[in-house]
Amino acid sequence: MKPIVISKQQWTALKEKVNKDYPPSVSLVREKMKRVLGFTPRLHEEWDARSGYHITMHLDFFDEQKRTMFLLKYSEYVAQNCNT
């Protein structure tokens, strides 16, 4: 399944929203995040010779139904550069 790629700024806003919607353990424990939200975040660094490192967050989903529910609930946080 293809990950959703977002900027670090989008990840910060999304994580704040998730922290408001769920208990802290959901965002602190990777297995619980995977079970409850259906994904785990992954920091991705890519080297660009002109601008240096380009850092993005990849949201790796493991369940298509949870991915769909996530996009319905949090689409405004990933809409700018969502590559679904």
MOBEL-V176365 format. One record per helix or strand. SS is the DSSP state (helix for helix, strand for strand). FROM is the first residue (numbers start at 0). TO is the last residue. If there is no record, write none. Layout:
BEGIN
SS&FROM&TO ; SS&FROM&TO
END
This chain:
BEGIN
strand&3&6 ; helix&7&20 ; helix&23&27 ; helix&29&35 ; strand&38&47 ; strand&51&60 ; helix&63&77
END
